[in-house]
Each structure stands twice: as C-alpha cells, then as structure tokens.
Amino acid sequence: MKTLKLTFVFFIFPFLLFSQIDGKISALKNEVLVQPNKALLKIDQILFKNDSLSKFNKAQLFKYKGDIFNYNKNFDKSLYNYNESYQLFKELKNVSTQIELLSKISDLQVLKGNYTKVIDIQNEVANLFNKLESNKNLSSEYLKNFSKLYFKLGDNGKAFFYLKEAIKNAQKEDNQRKIHQYYNDLASLYFENKKMDSALYYSNLVEKYSINTNNYQLRTESLLLKGAINEVQENFIKAEKKYKRVVKIRDSIGVNSYPALVKLGNFYKSLHLYKYAKTAFSDALKKVNNTGNNKEILNLYHNIIENSLKDYDVKTAQYYLAKFDDLNKKIKTAEQEKYNTFINEKMDIQNKEIQFLEKKHELQKKQDELLMQEKIYAKNKILYIIFLALLGVLLVLSLLYYRYRRLKNEKQNIRLKNKVLGLQMNPHFIFNSLTAIQNSVMKKDILKSAELIAVFSKLIRQNLDFSARETINLSEELEMLKNYLTTQQFRFDHSFDYTINVDPNLEVDAIKIPPMLIQPFVENSIEHGIKNREKEGKIEIKIYEIEDKICFEIMDNGIGFDLENTDVKNEEEVHALSIFKERLKIRQKGEYKGFKVTKIYHENIKVVGTKVSFSLKK
C-alpha cells in the first residue's frame, strides 16, 4: 500500500502540477487582450517561480510578453521577447508558430525602417511555408507583411493589392480577429491616400467588432484613426472626444495612455490651443515618467516649453527649460560613465594579457635554461629560439603600445566633445532673452512678442538639434546665426547692426562644417566688443571660397581683443579659442594654422575693432 502511495506522489503529482501550469498559460491568452498589464505580472511570476517549465510553455509565455509590449508601443522589448519565443519554437520544430512569430517580427522591423531585415525575414517565411503540407491558414500574415513593406517604400498600389489578398485569405479561414485587424490596416491605407469615406467605413466595422468582442487594442486603434479622420474633416469636437475616449479606455485597463495623450497634445497644438496642449503634454509626462524613457521625457519637456512660450507662460517655460537641462546633463553623465566603464574593462583585459605574456616569457626562459644545460651542443639553436621569442614579445608590446596610444586619443576626443558640449548656448543668454520677451509681453507689444517668440523658439530647437550632430550644412549654420543675431538685437534694443555676405557661388546646402563654429565669435563681438560702446555697433560676417578652402571672417567695431595681454575677465574667451583650435586640430587637415585674431586699426594708429579669420578645407 505504501509503495502505491509513493508511486502516486512521484508520478501522478508532477503530472497534476504541469497540468495546472498549462491551465494558467491557456487562460492568459484572452487576458493578454483584456487586461495586458495584469497578464504581464502573471507571466513573470510563472517564468521566475517555475524553473522546470517546458520549452513549449516558455515559448508561449515569451510570445505573450511580446504581444503585450507591442501593444504598449515598447518595440525593443517586444522584439526581444518575440525572438526568444522564435528560437524556442525553432528548437521544437514548430513551423507554423515560427511563421507567426516571424510575421510579428517583420511588422516591428517595418516600423523601425529596417527594410533589408524585413526582406530577409520574408524569405525565411517563404522557406518555412514550403515545409508545411497546408499553408492556407498562415499565408494571410505573409501577404499582410508585404503590404506594410510596400507602404513604407511608397508603393501604395502594391500595398493595397497585398492587403486585400490577405483579407481574402483570412475570410477563407473565417478568422474574424484577423479580418478586422486587416480592416483596420485597410482603413489606415485609405486615410493615408486621403479617401476618408472608405477609411471611415472600415473603421466603423472595426469599432463595432471590437466592442462586441472586448478587444480593447483594436478599439483604441480604430478610435485614434477615426479621430484623425475627424481632424481632416475639420470636425474638431468629434476628434477631441475620440482622443479623450482612447485615454480613458487605456487608463481603465491599466495600459499606459502616454501615446494617446501625446496625440491629444499635438491635436490641440495644431489648433493653436497652447494652454490645452500644454496640459495634455504634462499629463503624458506623468505617464512616461514611470517608464524611465529619458528620450521621450526630453521630447515632452520640449513640447511643454514650446507651448508655454506660445501661451505667454514664461514661468512654466523657464521651469521646464531648467528640468530639460538637468536631465540632458544626467543623460550625458550616464553615457560618459558607461564609456569610462567600457574603457576600464578594456584596460583590465589588456593588463591581464600583459601579465599572461610576462608569465609565458618567464616560463619560456626557464625552459631555455634547462634545455641549454641538457643540450649544450644545441646552443645556436636555443639562441635562435630565444631571439624569436623576444621578437614576438617585442611585437606584442608594440601592439599593446599602439592600442594604448589609440585609447589615449579616444579619451582625448571624448574630453573634447564634452568641452564642445559645454560651449552650447550660454544659459545667461537664454534667461535674459526670456526676460526680454516677458518685458515685451508686459508692454503688450503683441506682434513684436510673437515674432521674437517664433525666432527664439526656432533658435532653441536648432541649438538642441545641432549640438548632437558632428556636422551640419553651411546653410543651417547661417540660419541659426541669423536667429541668434536677431534675438541679440532685440535684447540690446537694436544697439548694433549686422551683415552676412556669402559668396553666391558657394553651395551652402552641400558644404558640411562642424556645428556652432561661428556663433562663439559673434557672441564675443557682442559681449566684449560692442556691448559697452556708445555709438552704434556693427558686425560683419564674410564667407567666400579661395581654391579648395572656405574662408570665414568675423569683424566688429568694438574695443578689440588682445591675445597677449589677457586679464581674468577674458579667461573664458581664451578657453573658447583653445577649444576652437582643438576642434580644428581633430579634423587633421592643418586648418588651425590659418586661425587668426587681429586688431583693426584706423590709419595704423587707433584700434577700431577686431577681426577673426579662419578657413576650412572642402
């Protein structure tokens, strides 16, 4: 009797345990659609508390996680989980599920713009189809992915063709979920091709189906599309209601409503309802703060700043500008720490390599000594071996020295980049400009204020964009320079004038230069040259071509700048000049040799200004 009980415990109990886990996983299939966040918690609990899960169960759970992250627009995590699931199903030789997962991965790669990967995936799907005896039930996904690919490539004709073929196949399968998902894709295609009646017709079909089946994902997607259609039809009240409805639905099922709030904010922004737009973006910020997505947080800060300025809410703009700067610095610090960790790890590896080589060399030397004692007659041969060993060590040490020099140069480049980032637009200039705007608003000079807000907002966007790029077009540099000078003119009540003379033969849209190369010298001309001047100041910028060089000249009629007799006040200027020279040196074209700062004399006696000149090779 005891033997029978033991048999039951060891054989029947594990079977019941696995059956219970299978039941939990099967129940998750519907919960993923209805309550995705709760389903995600249950999935993680099953994965981490059950070390003996079968490959099939693990593969299913990773697939469900991929679906949930896909719904929440977290495409990187979705891709990771789909790939994990795909590899497990590949080991299980489950061809049909492999095809399903490759179709989902293909969808995400289309969204990320990786079209070469999409084509490779579709070829793999085609190979897997050949292994199936009947592939009718999966060919619709294959056709749908081709439709999305051709839409991204701009071939709408083929996009419509493949999507309609996918719908026909899904109808043969009588798979209503697929049919209405494809209807939603078809509505989006019609919307992109400005066929609003057709788009609205299919969106209504999708919404009706999603309500009847409690498919919240399809419902929110159809509502967002219908809201966009209402926007185009200028039925703004309906559009607003639909966007708000999406936010409410996503909040009710515990799904992050951040994307819908951003859509609502952009909707208000397009209608110039800057106060409402600011509120929507602020609500979105509360949602995205929990995700730790710093890039999205920076974008929201930017939107709040822009809409606050347009709403004349300078205080809020200043507050979020300060938060923007703090977060930006934290991100750069984290990136620097990550890079330093990487360098330290590389140095540790190299140190271990050196230690290994030293031990190897010592061992070789001992072996040579023993061999010399035992075989004196082979002395010449031993010396030859020692010579080769030493030559090898020298070669390795030379390689290590080369690596050390390369790492040193890389560190120098990183330090220079950090210095260049430090030369971004002066915070005092930003806050002084905002104060000038505030004064203008208080004077009720509406037109002047609106014009300056537009120029200043564009200048801020350009500064943020250009500081993250290695090179920009000359035309972009000139446009930013004009916005900067216009802002400074307003700030100093037009106490100076400027001219920018560009050789008409220069192709300013094709010429690439490092960003913000001219602005520091213009700032120096204003702050240290003509700011305290009693008479009207003048700044002249010349850009012309000589042979294979682009020449730059910045001249002002200020008090002048003496490089040889600098005082403490000019230390910042000298620092900026040294960084400018380093930026030219790093290009390794010898351009820094032509950099000059000279005084402008009147009749060779009186200093009447300063001239900065340099040139860049094409």
C-alpha positions in Angstrom: 0.0 0.0 0.0 2.8 2.4 0.9 4.5 1.6 -2.4 1.4 2.6 -4.3 1.2 5.9 -2.4 4.8 6.6 -3.2 4.2 5.8 -6.8 1.3 8.3 -6.8 3.4 11.0 -5.2 6.4 10.7 -7.6 4.5 10.1 -10.9 0.9 11.5 -10.6 1.7 14.7 -8.6 4.2 16.2 -11.1 1.7 15.4 -13.9 -1.0 17.3 -11.9 1.4 20.2 -11.3 2.3 20.6 -15.0 -1.4 20.3 -15.9 -2.1 23.2 -13.5 0.6 25.4 -15.2 -0.8 24.5 -18.6 -4.2 25.7 -17.5 -2.8 29.0 -16.2 -0.9 29.6 -19.5 -4.1 28.8 -21.6 -6.1 31.3 -19.5 -3.6 34.0 -20.3 -4.4 34.0 -24.0 -7.6 36.1 -23.5 -6.3 38.1 -20.5 -3.5 39.4 -22.7 -6.1 41.2 -24.8 -8.4 42.3 -22.0 -6.0 43.2 -19.1 -2.5 43.2 -20.5 -0.7 44.6 -17.5 -2.1 42.1 -15.1 -1.3 39.3 -17.6 2.3 40.6 -17.7 2.7 40.2 -13.9 1.3 36.7 -14.0 3.7 35.7 -16.9 6.7 37.0 -15.0 5.6 35.1 -11.9 5.3 31.8 -13.8 8.7 32.3 -15.5 10.6 33.1 -12.4 8.9 30.7 -10.0 9.0 27.6 -12.2 12.5 26.5 -13.2 11.2 23.3 -14.7 8.9 24.8 -17.3 8.8 23.0 -20.6 10.3 24.7 -23.7 6.8 24.9 -25.2 5.4 26.7 -22.2 8.4 29.1 -22.1 8.0 29.9 -25.8 4.3 30.6 -25.3 5.0 33.0 -22.4 7.7 34.9 -24.3 5.2 35.2 -27.2 2.5 36.7 -24.9 5.1 39.1 -23.4 6.0 40.3 -26.9 2.3 40.9 -27.7 1.9 43.0 -24.5 5.0 45.1 -25.1 3.9 45.6 -28.7 0.5 46.9 -27.6 2.3 49.3 -25.2 4.5 50.6 -28.1 7.7 49.3 -26.4 9.0 47.8 -29.6 12.5 47.0 -28.5 11.3 44.8 -25.6 8.6 43.3 -27.9 11.3 42.3 -30.4 13.4 40.7 -27.7 10.6 38.5 -26.4 9.4 37.6 -29.9 13.0 36.5 -30.8 13.3 34.5 -27.6 10.0 32.7 -28.4 11.0 32.2 -32.0 14.3 30.4 -31.0 12.5 28.1 -28.6 9.8 27.2 -31.2 12.6 26.7 -33.7 14.2 24.1 -31.4 10.8 22.5 -31.1 10.5 22.5 -34.9 7.1 24.1 -34.6 7.0 25.6 -38.2 3.5 27.2 -38.1 4.3 29.2 -34.9 7.7 30.1 -36.3 6.0 31.7 -39.3 3.5 33.6 -37.0 6.4 35.0 -34.9 8.5 36.0 -37.9 5.4 37.9 -39.2 5.2 39.8 -35.9 9.0 40.5 -36.0 8.7 41.6 -39.6 5.9 44.1 -38.6 8.2 45.7 -36.0 11.2 45.9 -38.4 9.0 47.7 -40.9 8.1 50.2 -38.1 11.8 50.7 -37.3 12.6 51.1 -41.0 14.9 48.1 -41.3 13.7 47.1 -44.8 16.6 44.8 -45.6 15.9 42.8 -42.5 12.2 42.6 -43.5 13.1 41.1 -46.9 15.4 38.5 -45.2 12.6 37.6 -42.8 10.0 37.3 -45.6 12.4 35.0 -47.5 12.7 32.8 -44.4 8.9 32.8 -44.0 8.7 31.6 -47.7 11.1 28.8 -47.0 9.1 27.7 -43.9 5.9 27.7 -46.0 7.4 25.1 -48.2 7.8 22.8 -45.2 4.1 22.9 -44.5 1.7 20.5 -46.1 -1.0 23.2 -46.0 -0.2 26.8 -45.5 -3.5 28.5 -46.2 -4.1 29.5 -42.6 -0.9 31.5 -42.4 -0.5 32.9 -45.9 -2.6 35.9 -44.9 0.0 37.1 -42.5 2.7 36.7 -45.1 0.7 38.9 -47.6 -0.1 41.5 -44.9 3.6 41.9 -44.1 4.3 42.5 -47.8 1.6 45.2 -47.8 3.2 47.0 -44.9 6.6 46.8 -46.6 5.4 48.3 -49.9 3.5 51.0 -48.0 6.7 52.1 -46.2 8.5 52.0 -49.6 5.9 54.4 -51.0 4.2 51.9 -53.5 0.6 52.3 -52.4 -0.7 50.3 -55.3 1.1 47.1 -54.2 0.3 47.8 -50.6 -3.5 47.8 -51.4 -3.2 44.7 -53.6 -1.4 42.6 -51.0 -3.6 43.7 -48.1 -6.8 42.9 -50.0 -5.3 39.5 -50.9 -4.6 38.9 -47.2 -8.2 39.8 -46.3 -9.5 37.3 -48.9 -7.3 34.5 -47.3 -8.5 35.5 -43.8 -12.1 35.3 -44.9 -11.4 31.8 -46.2 -10.1 30.9 -42.8 -13.2 32.6 -41.2 -10.8 34.2 -38.7 -12.8 37.3 -37.6 -10.0 38.7 -35.4 -7.6 38.7 -38.4 -10.2 40.1 -40.8 -10.9 43.1 -38.6 -7.3 43.7 -37.9 -6.7 43.8 -41.6 -9.8 46.1 -42.0 -8.1 48.5 -39.6 -4.9 48.4 -41.7 -7.0 48.9 -44.8 -8.7 51.9 -43.2 -5.2 53.4 -42.4 -4.2 52.9 -46.0 -7.3 54.7 -47.3 -6.6 57.5 -44.8 -3.0 57.9 -46.0 -4.4 58.1 -49.6 -7.0 60.8 -48.5 -10.0 58.5 -49.2 -11.8 59.5 -46.0 -15.2 57.9 -46.7 -13.6 54.5 -47.3 -11.4 54.9 -44.2 -14.4 55.8 -42.0 -16.4 52.8 -43.4 -13.8 50.2 -42.4 -13.0 52.0 -39.1 -16.7 51.7 -38.1 -16.6 47.9 -38.9 -13.6 47.5 -36.7 -15.0 49.5 -33.8 -18.3 47.6 -33.9 -16.4 44.2 -33.8 -14.0 45.4 -31.0 -16.9 46.5 -28.8 -18.7 43.1 -29.3 -15.5 41.1 -28.5 -14.0 43.4 -25.8 -10.9 43.7 -28.0 -9.5 47.0 -26.4 -6.4 47.1 -28.6 -8.4 47.2 -31.9 -10.9 49.6 -30.4 -8.3 52.1 -29.3 -6.6 51.9 -32.7 -9.8 52.4 -34.6 -10.8 55.4 -32.3 -7.4 57.0 -32.9 -7.8 56.6 -36.7 -11.4 58.0 -36.6 -10.2 60.9 -34.6 -7.6 61.6 -37.3 -10.3 61.4 -39.9 -12.4 63.9 -38.0 -9.4 66.2 -37.8 -9.1 66.2 -41.6 -12.8 66.8 -42.0 -12.4 69.7 -39.5 -14.9 68.1 -37.1 -12.7 69.0 -34.2 -15.2 68.4 -31.4 -15.6 64.7 -32.5 -11.9 64.3 -32.9 -11.3 65.6 -29.4 -13.9 63.2 -27.9 -12.3 60.2 -29.6 -8.8 61.0 -28.5 -10.1 61.5 -24.9 -12.0 58.2 -25.1 -8.8 56.4 -26.1 -7.1 57.9 -23.0 -10.0 56.8 -20.8 -10.1 53.2 -22.2 -6.3 52.7 -21.8 -6.4 54.0 -18.2 -9.3 51.8 -17.3 -7.5 48.6 -18.4 -4.2 49.6 -16.8 -2.3 50.3 -20.1 -0.1 53.4 -20.4 -2.1 56.1 -22.1 1.0 58.2 -22.9 0.8 57.8 -26.8 -2.8 58.9 -26.8 -2.1 61.9 -24.6 0.8 62.9 -27.0 -1.7 62.6 -29.9 -4.2 64.8 -28.0 -1.5 67.4 -27.3 -0.4 67.6 -30.9 -4.1 68.0 -31.8 -4.5 71.0 -29.5 -1.2 72.4 -30.7 -2.4 72.2 -34.4 -5.5 74.3 -33.4 -3.2 76.8 -31.5 -4.9 75.9 -28.2 -1.5 76.1 -26.5 -2.9 76.0 -22.9 -4.7 72.7 -23.6 -1.7 71.3 -25.5 0.5 72.1 -22.5 -1.9 70.3 -20.1 -2.1 67.2 -22.4 1.7 67.0 -22.7 2.0 67.5 -18.9 -0.4 64.6 -18.3 1.7 62.5 -20.8 4.8 63.4 -18.8 3.3 61.9 -15.7 2.7 58.6 -17.5 6.1 58.4 -19.2 8.0 59.3 -16.0 7.3 55.7 -14.8 8.9 54.1 -17.8 12.3 55.7 -17.5 12.3 56.6 -21.2 14.6 59.7 -21.0 14.4 60.4 -24.7 10.5 60.7 -24.6 10.7 62.8 -21.4 13.1 65.3 -23.2 10.6 65.5 -26.1 7.8 66.2 -23.7 9.8 68.9 -21.9 10.5 70.5 -25.3 6.8 70.4 -26.2 5.8 71.9 -22.9 8.4 74.7 -23.2 7.3 75.5 -26.8 3.6 75.6 -25.9 4.2 77.6 -22.7 6.1 80.2 -24.7 3.3 80.4 -27.3 0.8 80.7 -24.3 3.0 83.5 -22.9 3.6 81.4 -19.8 7.3 82.3 -19.4 7.5 81.0 -15.8 6.5 77.5 -16.8 8.8 77.6 -19.8 11.7 78.6 -17.6 10.9 75.8 -15.1 10.8 73.1 -17.7 13.9 74.5 -19.5 15.8 74.1 -16.3 14.5 70.5 -15.9 15.4 69.8 -19.6 19.0 71.0 -18.9 19.3 68.9 -15.8 18.0 65.7 -17.5 20.2 66.3 -20.5 23.2 66.6 -18.2 22.3 63.4 -16.4 22.0 61.5 -19.7 25.4 62.8 -20.8 26.9 61.9 -17.5 25.5 58.4 -17.6 26.8 57.9 -21.1 30.2 59.2 -20.0 30.2 56.8 -17.1 29.2 53.9 -19.3 32.0 54.7 -21.7 34.5 55.0 -18.8 33.4 51.6 -17.6 34.0 50.2 -21.1 37.5 51.7 -21.3 38.4 50.4 -17.8 37.2 46.9 -18.7 39.3 47.1 -21.9 42.4 48.2 -19.9 41.8 45.3 -17.4 41.8 42.9 -20.3 45.0 44.4 -21.7 46.7 44.2 -18.3 45.7 40.5 -18.0 47.1 40.0 -21.5 50.4 41.6 -20.4 50.6 39.5 -17.3 49.9 36.4 -19.3 52.7 37.3 -21.7 55.1 38.0 -18.9 54.4 34.6 -17.3 54.7 33.0 -20.6 58.0 34.7 -21.2 59.3 33.6 -17.8 58.3 30.1 -18.4 60.0 30.1 -21.8 63.2 31.5 -20.3 63.3 28.7 -17.7 62.7 26.0 -20.3 65.5 27.5 -22.4 67.9 27.4 -19.5 67.1 23.7 -18.7 67.5 22.9 -22.4 70.8 24.7 -22.5 72.2 22.6 -19.6 70.9 19.3 -21.1 71.9 20.0 -24.7 75.0 22.2 -24.8 75.7 21.2 -28.3 72.4 22.8 -29.5 73.4 26.3 -28.2 73.0 28.0 -31.5 69.5 26.6 -32.0 68.5 27.7 -28.5 69.8 31.2 -29.1 67.7 31.3 -32.3 64.6 30.2 -30.4 65.2 32.9 -27.7 65.7 35.5 -30.4 62.3 34.6 -31.9 60.6 34.6 -28.5 62.0 38.1 -27.7 61.0 39.3 -31.2 57.4 38.0 -30.5 57.3 39.7 -27.1 58.5 43.0 -28.7 55.9 42.7 -31.4 53.2 42.1 -28.8 54.4 45.0 -26.6 54.4 47.2 -29.7 50.8 46.3 -30.5 49.9 47.0 -26.9 51.6 50.4 -27.0 49.7 51.1 -30.2 46.5 50.2 -28.5 47.4 52.4 -25.5 48.0 55.4 -27.8 44.7 54.8 -29.6 42.8 54.6 -26.4 44.5 57.8 -25.2 43.5 59.6 -28.4 39.9 58.3 -28.0 39.8 59.6 -24.4 41.1 63.0 -25.7 38.3 63.0 -28.3 35.7 62.3 -25.6 37.1 65.1 -23.5 37.0 67.5 -26.4 33.4 66.5 -27.2 32.4 67.2 -23.6 34.1 70.6 -23.9 32.3 71.4 -27.1 29.0 70.4 -25.4 29.9 72.9 -22.8 30.1 75.6 -25.4 26.4 75.3 -26.2 24.3 78.4 -25.9 25.0 80.4 -22.8 22.2 79.9 -20.2 22.5 83.6 -19.2 21.7 84.5 -22.8 18.6 82.2 -22.7 17.2 83.6 -19.4 18.0 87.2 -20.5 16.2 86.6 -23.7 13.2 85.1 -21.9 13.2 88.2 -19.6 13.2 90.4 -22.7 10.3 88.5 -24.1 8.5 88.9 -20.8 9.0 92.6 -20.8 7.7 92.9 -24.3 4.6 90.9 -23.4 4.1 93.1 -20.3 4.3 96.2 -22.7 1.5 94.5 -24.7 3.6 94.7 -27.9 1.8 91.6 -29.3 3.3 91.5 -32.8 6.8 92.1 -31.7 6.5 89.5 -28.9 5.0 86.9 -31.2 7.8 87.5 -33.8 10.5 87.1 -31.2 9.0 84.0 -29.6 8.9 82.4 -33.0 12.6 83.3 -33.7 13.7 82.3 -30.2 11.8 79.0 -30.2 13.4 78.1 -33.5 16.9 79.1 -32.2 16.4 76.8 -29.2 15.4 73.9 -31.4 18.3 74.4 -33.7 20.8 74.6 -30.8 19.4 71.3 -29.3 19.5 69.6 -32.7 22.9 70.8 -33.9 24.7 70.1 -30.6 24.0 66.4 -31.1 25.4 66.3 -34.7 29.0 66.1 -35.9 28.5 68.2 -39.0 25.7 70.4 -40.4 25.1 72.2 -43.7 26.6 75.7 -44.0 23.0 76.9 -44.8 21.8 75.5 -41.4 24.7 77.3 -39.6 23.8 80.6 -41.3 20.1 80.2 -40.5 20.9 79.6 -36.8 23.3 82.6 -36.8 20.6 84.9 -38.2 18.1 83.8 -35.5 20.8 84.3 -32.8 21.7 87.8 -34.1 18.0 88.8 -34.4 17.4 87.7 -30.8 20.5 89.7 -29.6 19.3 92.8 -31.5 16.0 92.6 -29.7 17.7 92.1 -26.3 20.0 95.1 -26.8 17.3 97.3 -28.3 18.9 97.3 -31.8 22.1 98.9 -30.5 24.1 97.2 -33.3 23.6 96.1 -36.9 25.0 93.2 -38.8 25.6 92.0 -42.3 26.3 88.5 -43.6 28.0 88.4 -47.0 28.2 84.9 -48.6 29.8 84.2 -52.0 26.9 83.5 -54.3 28.9 80.7 -56.0 29.1 78.7 -52.7 26.7 75.7 -52.5 25.7 76.4 -48.9 23.3 73.4 -48.8 26.1 71.0 -49.8 29.0 72.2 -47.7 29.4 70.4 -44.4 31.0 72.2 -41.3 31.2 71.4 -37.6 28.1 72.9 -35.8 28.1 76.3 -34.0 31.6 77.2 -35.4 30.9 80.9 -35.9 28.4 81.7 -33.1 31.1 81.9 -30.2 33.0 84.6 -32.1 29.8 86.6 -32.8 28.9 86.3 -29.1 32.3 87.5 -28.2 31.9 90.5 -30.5 28.6 91.5 -28.8 29.5 90.8 -25.2 33.1 92.0 -25.2 33.3 94.3 -28.2 30.3 96.4 -28.9 28.1 95.9 -25.8 29.5 98.9 -23.9 30.1 101.0 -27.0 28.5 104.4 -27.0 28.0 104.6 -30.8 26.1 102.1 -32.9 27.9 98.7 -33.2 28.5 96.8 -36.4 29.2 93.2 -37.0 30.2 91.9 -40.5 30.5 88.2 -41.5 32.1 87.2 -44.8 32.2 83.7 -46.2 33.9 83.1 -49.5 35.9 80.5 -51.4 39.6 80.5 -52.4 40.8 77.5 -54.3 39.8 74.4 -52.2 39.1 76.4 -49.0 36.0 78.0 -47.5 37.2 81.2 -45.8 35.4 82.9 -42.8 35.8 86.4 -41.5 34.1 88.0 -38.4 34.6 91.7 -37.9 33.3 94.2 -35.4 33.9 97.8 -34.5 34.3 97.1 -30.8 37.1 97.8 -28.3 39.3 95.0 -29.6 40.8 91.8 -28.1 44.5 91.4 -27.2 45.6 87.7 -27.0 49.0 88.6 -25.5 47.6 90.8 -22.6 44.5 88.9 -21.5 43.2 89.5 -18.0 41.0 87.4 -15.7 37.8 88.7 -17.4 38.9 87.3 -20.8 39.9 83.8 -19.5 36.6 82.4 -20.8 37.3 83.9 -24.3 40.8 82.3 -24.3 39.3 79.0 -23.2 36.8 79.2 -26.1 39.6 80.0 -28.6 41.6 77.0 -27.4 38.6 74.7 -27.8 38.0 76.1 -31.3 41.7 75.3 -32.2 41.3 71.8 -30.8 38.1 71.3 -32.9 40.1 72.2 -36.0 43.1 70.0 -35.0 40.8 67.0 -34.5 39.9 67.3 -38.2 43.6 66.6 -39.0 43.7 69.0 -42.0 46.1 71.6 -40.7 43.2 74.2 -40.6 44.2 75.5 -37.1 47.4 77.1 -38.6 45.3 79.6 -40.5 43.3 80.8 -37.5 43.9 84.5 -36.6 42.6 87.1 -34.3 43.8 90.6 -35.3 43.1 94.2 -34.4 41.6 96.6 -36.9 43.4 100.0 -37.0 42.3 103.4 -38.2 45.2 105.0 -40.1 47.6 102.4 -38.4 47.2 104.2 -35.0 43.8 103.8 -33.3 42.2 100.4 -32.7 38.7 100.4 -34.1 37.7 96.8 -33.9 38.6 93.1 -34.1 38.8 90.6 -37.0 38.7 86.8 -36.6 39.6 84.8 -39.7 40.0 81.1 -40.4 39.4 78.6 -43.3 38.2 75.1 -43.7 39.2 72.7 -46.4 36.4 71.2 -48.6 
